[in-house]
Amino acid sequence: MFCRYFCFFSLCLFLPTQRRCSLGHISDLRGRDTTSLPGFENLTMGYNKYLRPYFGGEPVQVAMSLDVASISSISESDMDYTATIYLRQRWTDPRLVFHGNKSFTLDARLVELLWVPDTYIVESKRSFLHDVTVGNRLIRLFANGTILYALRITTTVACNMDLSKYPMDTQTCRLQLESWGYDENDVIFTWLRGNDSVHGIEKLRLSQYTVERYYTLVSKTQQETGSYPRLILHFELRRNVLYFILETYVPSTLLVTLSWVSFWITLDSVPARTCIGVTTVLSMTTLMIGSRSSLSKTNCFIKAIDVYLGICFSFIFGALVEYAVAHYSSSQKRAAKAPQEGTANGLTKEMEEVNITNILNSSITSYKQKISFTNIDISSDNVNCSELTMKTHEKIKCVLRNKMYKIIGYFAIQNPSNVDHYSKLLFPLFFMLVNVFYWAYYLYF
């Protein structure tokens, strides 16, 4: 009771002298149009903070505006943002009307003795009201009973993000204000001046984002307990891609280019080419791990930066495999030339010891080995199966063997040095082509 008397006594001090107050109510409110409530006639003569204005009648119109002081952090891993806002609410309470044209700023501690809307921030994870040096609240009373209630709030709000185009993405976040307990029959929320009710957001300077645009909406949310008014502020944030170009895209592209240096090194320089290939592969792996560590909790997303790093890793790994194939083919060709050279050197001596019988025996043995499918001798010479006096199944084996020779011949590398020659042109060409499709897709689609 003491607090109630103190409240109305304090209010009377701010009212003009012609508006005299009595204990428990404001005297001249009896002359106003008030709704008489059966059983609560004594409340209509005074003020009760537990009852909203127009209790039992029309809903209270609460007009809001806000200033966005700062957005301190936007977290992709937690999918939220932290903002400091100045929230201002205006409504009219006919029980607080007084004569005159002045407005009075009351002590913020008197808000505990007045009725205020039960506004809360939807999808808020953490929020607090600043209290240095005192609670950052403002109460201003106007002669027509209008009350201005201002708060300084820092809140962390959830923001569902689509990171499939990260870091070339644009995120749309929301700040939603809703009544907790009063439904649309008791309270109606409106923006004070539409889109002009929001200030400060266009002046924000964020480290990774640029505010593209923002707009306000008025909606309702249907719940089991009723339909509640809701105000929504939408704002679009476009990520600044320049930072990621310098940090990730340029280094990965340079690593791909570095892997192409091995094409200009001879096949015999095994340590040099192997060192370049392994070093670039390991460097690219480290770069991929570092790019994903900052978004450790969103690894389920296949992001645009992951696609590009995967492309670069594929080209670097392909350059290493290219050398392995070229070096293996070169070794096989050298091994094939060595017996031929040895045979040419000893041909004169062997011809003196060979007789006709040995030639016939070796020819028959060679012929039997060639027509045996189980002992296929991979050669570029095809046997004319139609001219041989074979059985049917032997002819089938001969035809299949010739087909196999042709297939193997398509993949046979006649000159291993040409592999590097073609790689010098094909690798850069395909890499540029893939880049054109990549940037066109993620920037314009």
C-alpha positions in Angstrom: 0.0 0.0 0.0 2.8 2.3 0.8 4.3 1.9 -2.8 0.9 2.6 -4.3 0.4 5.8 -2.3 3.9 6.8 -3.2 3.3 6.3 -6.9 0.2 8.5 -7.1 1.7 11.1 -4.8 4.7 11.3 -7.2 2.4 11.6 -10.2 0.5 14.4 -8.5 3.7 16.4 -8.1 4.1 16.5 -11.9 0.5 17.5 -12.6 -0.7 21.1 -12.7 -2.2 22.5 -9.5 -5.7 22.5 -10.9 -5.5 18.7 -11.0 -5.6 17.6 -7.4 -4.9 14.0 -6.4 -6.4 12.0 -3.6 -5.1 8.7 -2.1 -5.6 5.8 -4.5 -6.8 7.7 -7.6 -6.5 10.8 -9.7 -9.5 12.9 -8.9 -10.4 14.5 -12.2 -10.5 11.1 -14.0 -14.0 10.7 -12.7 -15.2 13.3 -15.2 -13.7 11.4 -18.1 -15.4 8.7 -20.1 -14.4 5.5 -18.4 -15.8 2.0 -18.6 -17.6 1.0 -15.4 -16.8 -2.6 -14.6 -19.3 -4.5 -12.4 -17.6 -5.2 -9.1 -14.6 -3.0 -10.0 -16.1 0.5 -9.7 -13.4 1.5 -7.2 -10.7 0.8 -9.8 -12.3 3.2 -12.4 -11.8 6.0 -9.9 -8.1 5.3 -9.6 -5.3 3.6 -11.3 -4.4 -0.1 -11.3 -1.2 -1.2 -13.1 -2.6 -4.8 -13.4 -5.3 -3.7 -15.8 -4.6 -2.5 -19.3 -6.0 0.8 -20.6 -9.6 0.4 -21.9 -9.9 -2.8 -19.9 -12.9 -4.7 -21.1 -13.3 -2.5 -24.2 -11.3 -1.8 -27.3 -7.8 -3.0 -27.6 -4.8 -0.8 -26.8 -3.0 0.6 -29.8 0.8 0.3 -29.2 3.0 2.1 -31.8 6.6 1.2 -32.0 9.8 2.5 -33.4 13.4 1.4 -33.0 17.0 2.5 -33.6 19.6 -0.1 -34.4 22.7 1.1 -32.6 25.0 -1.8 -33.6 25.2 -5.3 -34.8 28.2 -6.6 -33.0 28.5 -10.1 -34.4 26.9 -12.4 -37.0 27.7 -16.0 -36.4 27.4 -18.6 -39.2 28.3 -21.5 -36.9 25.6 -20.6 -34.3 23.3 -19.0 -36.9 22.4 -15.9 -35.0 23.3 -12.2 -34.7 23.8 -9.9 -31.7 22.3 -6.4 -31.9 21.9 -3.4 -29.6 18.6 -1.6 -30.2 16.7 1.4 -28.7 13.0 0.2 -28.6 10.3 2.9 -28.2 6.7 2.1 -27.5 3.8 4.6 -27.4 0.3 4.0 -26.2 -2.5 6.1 -24.7 -3.9 5.5 -21.2 -7.0 7.6 -20.5 -6.5 7.2 -16.8 -3.4 9.4 -16.9 -4.9 12.4 -18.8 -4.3 15.8 -17.3 -4.9 19.4 -18.4 -2.1 21.4 -20.1 0.1 21.0 -23.1 3.3 19.9 -21.4 5.0 16.5 -21.1 6.8 15.2 -18.1 9.7 12.8 -18.0 9.3 10.5 -15.0 11.9 8.6 -13.0 12.5 5.3 -14.7 11.9 3.5 -11.5 8.2 4.5 -11.6 7.7 2.1 -14.5 7.2 -0.6 -11.9 4.0 1.3 -10.9 2.5 1.6 -14.4 1.0 -0.7 -16.9 3.4 -1.5 -19.8 3.0 -3.8 -22.8 4.4 -7.3 -22.4 6.5 -7.1 -25.5 9.2 -9.7 -26.1 11.7 -10.5 -28.9 10.8 -13.6 -30.8 13.6 -16.2 -31.4 15.8 -14.4 -28.9 18.5 -16.6 -27.4 19.9 -14.1 -24.9 18.8 -10.6 -24.0 19.5 -8.1 -21.3 18.5 -4.5 -20.4 21.5 -2.1 -19.9 21.7 -0.9 -16.3 24.7 1.4 -16.2 24.6 3.7 -14.4 20.9 3.1 -13.8 18.4 1.0 -15.8 18.4 2.4 -19.4 14.7 3.1 -19.5 12.6 6.2 -20.2 9.1 7.1 -19.2 7.5 10.2 -20.6 3.9 11.3 -19.9 1.9 13.6 -22.2 -1.2 15.6 -21.4 -3.5 13.4 -23.5 -2.5 10.3 -21.6 0.1 9.1 -24.1 3.0 7.3 -22.6 6.4 6.9 -24.2 8.4 4.0 -22.9 11.9 3.6 -24.3 14.4 0.8 -23.6 18.0 0.0 -24.5 18.3 -3.7 -25.2 21.1 -6.0 -26.4 19.8 -9.3 -27.8 21.1 -12.3 -29.6 18.5 -13.5 -32.1 18.4 -16.7 -34.2 18.8 -16.2 -38.0 18.3 -19.2 -40.3 21.0 -19.0 -42.9 21.4 -20.7 -46.3 25.2 -21.2 -46.7 25.1 -23.1 -50.0 26.6 -20.0 -51.8 29.0 -19.1 -49.0 30.9 -16.7 -49.3 28.9 -15.2 -52.2 25.7 -15.4 -50.2 23.0 -13.0 -49.1 21.3 -13.6 -45.8 17.9 -12.3 -44.7 17.5 -11.9 -40.9 14.5 -10.8 -38.9 13.8 -9.0 -35.7 10.3 -9.8 -34.5 8.4 -8.1 -31.7 5.3 -9.8 -30.2 3.0 -9.6 -27.3 3.5 -12.4 -24.8 0.2 -12.6 -23.1 -2.2 -10.1 -24.7 -3.9 -11.3 -27.9 -5.2 -9.1 -30.7 -8.4 -8.5 -28.7 -6.4 -6.7 -26.0 -3.4 -5.2 -27.8 -2.7 -4.1 -31.4 0.9 -3.5 -32.5 1.7 -1.1 -35.3 4.8 0.6 -36.6 4.8 4.3 -35.8 5.8 5.5 -39.3 6.1 2.3 -41.4 9.6 1.8 -42.8 10.6 5.2 -41.4 10.1 3.7 -37.9 13.5 2.0 -38.1 16.7 4.1 -38.0 20.4 3.5 -37.8 20.5 0.2 -39.8 21.4 2.0 -43.0 24.5 3.5 -41.3 25.9 0.2 -39.9 29.4 -0.7 -40.9 30.0 -4.5 -40.5 33.2 -6.4 -41.0 31.9 -9.0 -43.4 28.5 -7.7 -44.5 26.8 -4.8 -46.2 23.2 -4.0 -45.5 21.4 -4.2 -48.8 17.9 -3.2 -47.8 15.4 -3.5 -45.0 11.6 -3.3 -44.6 8.9 -3.7 -42.0 5.9 -5.9 -41.8 2.8 -6.2 -39.5 1.5 -9.7 -39.0 -0.2 -12.1 -36.6 0.8 -15.4 -35.2 -1.8 -18.0 -34.5 -1.2 -20.1 -31.4 -3.2 -22.4 -29.3 -4.0 -19.6 -26.8 -5.1 -17.1 -29.4 -3.9 -14.8 -32.2 -1.1 -12.5 -31.2 0.1 -9.3 -32.9 3.6 -9.3 -34.3 5.9 -6.6 -35.8 8.7 -7.8 -38.1 11.8 -6.1 -39.3 13.5 -7.8 -42.3 17.0 -6.8 -43.3 19.2 -8.3 -46.0 22.9 -8.7 -45.5 25.3 -9.3 -48.4 28.6 -10.8 -47.6 31.8 -9.0 -48.8 33.6 -11.5 -50.9 36.8 -9.6 -51.3 38.2 -10.9 -48.0 37.7 -14.5 -49.1 39.1 -13.8 -52.5 42.4 -12.7 -50.9 42.4 -15.3 -48.2 41.3 -18.4 -50.1 40.6 -18.1 -53.8 43.8 -16.4 -54.8 46.1 -18.9 -52.8 44.3 -21.9 -54.1 44.5 -20.7 -57.7 48.2 -20.0 -57.3 48.7 -23.5 -56.0 47.0 -24.9 -59.1 49.3 -22.8 -61.3 52.3 -24.0 -59.3 51.4 -27.6 -60.0 51.6 -26.9 -63.7 55.3 -25.9 -63.4 56.1 -29.7 -63.4 55.0 -29.9 -67.0 58.1 -28.0 -68.1 60.5 -30.2 -66.1 61.8 -33.3 -67.9 60.5 -36.8 -67.0 64.0 -37.8 -65.8 63.9 -35.2 -63.0 62.0 -37.5 -60.6 62.8 -35.6 -57.3 61.9 -32.2 -58.7 58.6 -33.2 -60.2 57.6 -35.4 -57.2 58.5 -32.6 -54.8 56.3 -30.1 -56.6 53.4 -32.5 -56.8 53.4 -33.6 -53.2 54.0 -30.1 -51.8 51.1 -28.6 -53.7 48.8 -31.4 -52.7 49.7 -31.0 -49.0 49.4 -27.2 -49.2 46.0 -27.5 -50.8 44.9 -30.0 -48.1 46.0 -27.5 -45.4 44.1 -24.7 -47.1 40.9 -26.8 -47.3 41.1 -27.7 -43.6 41.7 -24.1 -42.6 38.7 -22.8 -44.6 36.4 -25.3 -42.9 37.7 -24.8 -39.4 36.0 -21.4 -39.1 32.6 -23.0 -39.9 33.1 -26.2 -37.9 29.5 -26.5 -36.9 28.2 -26.1 -40.4 30.1 -28.8 -42.1 26.9 -30.4 -43.3 26.6 -27.6 -45.9 28.3 -28.0 -49.2 29.3 -24.4 -49.7 30.5 -22.6 -52.8 34.0 -22.3 -51.3 34.2 -26.0 -50.7 33.3 -26.6 -54.4 36.1 -24.3 -55.6 38.6 -25.8 -53.2 37.6 -29.3 -54.4 38.1 -28.2 -58.0 41.5 -26.9 -57.3 42.5 -30.0 -55.4 41.4 -32.2 -58.3 43.6 -30.3 -60.7 46.6 -30.4 -58.4 46.1 -34.1 -57.8 45.6 -34.6 -61.6 49.0 -33.0 -62.3 50.6 -35.4 -59.9 48.9 -38.4 -61.5 49.9 -37.1 -65.0 53.5 -37.3 -64.1 53.1 -40.8 -62.7 51.5 -42.0 -66.0 54.1 -40.2 -68.1 57.0 -41.6 -66.1 55.6 -45.1 -66.1 55.1 -45.1 -69.9 58.6 -43.7 -70.4 60.1 -46.5 -68.2 58.1 -49.2 -70.1 59.3 -47.9 -73.5 62.9 -47.8 -72.4 62.6 -51.4 -71.1 61.2 -52.5 -74.4 64.0 -50.9 -76.4 66.8 -52.5 -74.3 66.2 -56.2 -75.5 65.9 -55.0 -79.1 69.3 -53.3 -79.0 70.9 -56.3 -77.4 69.4 -58.6 -80.1 70.7 -56.3 -82.9 74.3 -56.4 -81.5 74.4 -60.2 -81.3 72.4 -60.9 -84.6 75.5 -61.6 -86.7 76.9 -64.3 -84.3 73.6 -66.0 -83.8 72.9 -66.3 -87.6 76.0 -68.4 -88.0 74.8 -71.0 -85.5 71.2 -71.2 -86.6 70.1 -74.0 -88.9 66.9 -74.6 -90.8 65.6 -77.1 -88.2 65.9 -74.6 -85.4 64.1 -72.0 -87.4 61.2 -74.3 -88.2 60.9 -75.5 -84.5 60.9 -71.9 -83.2 58.3 -70.8 -85.8 55.9 -73.6 -84.8 56.4 -72.9 -81.1 55.7 -69.2 -81.7 52.6 -69.9 -83.7 51.1 -72.1 -81.0 51.7 -69.5 -78.4 50.0 -66.8 -80.4 46.8 -68.7 -81.0 46.5 -69.7 -77.3 44.0 -67.3 -75.7 45.3 -68.1 -72.2 48.7 -66.9 -73.1 48.0 -63.6 -74.9 51.0 -61.8 -76.2 50.0 -58.1 -76.3 51.2 -56.9 -79.7 50.2 -54.4 -82.2 50.1 -57.0 -85.0 46.7 -58.5 -85.6 46.3 -62.1 -86.9 44.0 -62.7 -89.8 41.7 -65.3 -88.2 39.8 -66.1 -91.5 42.9 -67.5 -93.2 43.8 -69.9 -90.4 42.7 -73.5 -90.4 41.3 -73.4 -86.9 38.3 -74.7 -85.1 35.3 -72.5 -84.4 36.2 -71.8 -80.7 39.8 -71.0 -81.7 38.6 -68.5 -84.3 36.4 -66.8 -81.6 39.4 -66.5 -79.3 41.4 -65.0 -82.1 38.8 -62.4 -82.9 38.5 -61.5 -79.2 42.2 -61.1 -79.0 42.4 -58.8 -81.9 39.6 -56.6 -80.4 41.6 -56.5 -77.2 44.7 -55.3 -79.1 42.7 -52.5 -80.6 41.3 -51.4 -77.3 44.7 -51.4 -75.6 46.1 -49.6 -78.6 43.7 -46.7 -78.0 45.2 -46.1 -74.5 48.8 -47.0 -75.4 51.1 -44.0 -75.2 53.5 -44.1 -78.1 55.5 -41.0 -77.1 55.5 -40.3 -73.3 56.9 -36.8 -73.9 53.7 -35.8 -75.6 51.8 -36.2 -72.3 53.5 -33.2 -70.9 53.1 -31.3 -74.2 49.3 -31.8 -74.2 49.0 -31.2 -70.4 50.6 -27.7 -70.8 47.6 -26.8 -72.9 44.7 -28.9 -71.6 45.1 -28.3 -67.9 45.0 -24.4 -68.1 42.2 -24.6 -70.7 40.0 -26.8 -68.6 40.7 -24.8 -65.4 39.7 -21.5 -67.0 36.6 -23.2 -68.5 35.6 -24.5 -65.1 36.1 -21.1 -63.5 33.8 -19.4 -66.0 31.0 -21.9 -65.2 31.7 -21.6 -61.4 31.6 -17.8 -61.1 28.7 -17.5 -63.5 26.6 -20.0 -61.6 27.2 -18.6 -58.1 27.1 -14.9 -59.0 24.1 -14.8 -61.3 22.0 -17.9 -60.5 
